[in-house]
Amino acid sequence: MAGTTINKTILYPVMTEDAISLIESENKLVFVVDLKAGKSSIRQSIEELYKVKVEKVNVSITNKGLKKAYIKLAPEFKASDVAIKLGIF
């Protein structure tokens, strides 16, 4: 049951130039998430999916009605490593 919750929470990674610069400069990943997802469920989903420790989650809703989650990883984990697994880099 946890697997279905994860898939419904995290929709897909954002692969824009801005998102890539956040990976390099601030150790952050950007995902489009479900509008109903809360910060704690986003954190739990990312930690379970990618086996990393999340330091902070910020969310914003775009003009197009999408909810973006900005995931700052703990210093011992590299966002670039996760991005490589996702095929962003």
N, C-alpha and C positions, 0 to 999 in steps of 0.2 A: 504494500500500500504506500510506503514511503516513496517508492520509485515513481508512482504516478503523480504524487504531489510535487516532486522535484520537476518532472517534465512539464507540469502545468504552471509552475512558478517561473522558471527560467525559460524564456522563449528562444532567444538567440543572442549571440554576441554582436556588438556594434563594431564595425571595421572601417571607421572613417579616419582621416588624418589626425583629427583631434583626439580620437580614442587611442590611436597608436602613440601619440605624443604623451598622453597620460600614462601609458604603460611604461614608457621610457623614463619620464621625469618624476612621476609620483607613485609608482608601483601600484597603479589602479587599473582595474578592468571595468569595461562598460557593457552592460547587458540590457536588452529590452526584456521586461518582465511583465507578468500578468498584472492588470490594473488593480486587482483585489489583493495582491500579495503585500504583506507587511515586511518591515525591515528584518524582523527576527526570522521569518520563514525564508526570506531571500538569503540571509546569512547562513542558515542551516543548510539550504539547498546547495549553495556554492561550496561550503565546507565538505559536504558529503560527495558531491559530484567530482570535485577536483582535488580532494585530499589536501586542502590548504587551511590555514587559520586566517580568518577575516578579522581585521582590526576595526574597520568602520564601514557602514553602509549609508550612502546618501541616495535619495530618490528625487526625481523630478518628472513632471508630466509635460510632454512636448506639445507644441501647437497642433500637431496631428493626432493628439489623443493617445500617444504611446507613453508608457511609463519606463523611464530609464533608471537603472540602478548603477551607481558608481561604487565599486567595491575596492576598498583599500586593503591590501593584504598585509599581514604581519611582516616585519622586517626579515624574518628568517625564510620567507617564501618570495620568489620572484614572479612578478606578473608576466614577464617575458617568457618564462618557462611554461606557464599555463597558456599563453597566447600561441606558443609554438604547437602545443597539443591541439589547440582549436583550429590551427591552420591560418592564423592571422598574420604571423611573421613568416 
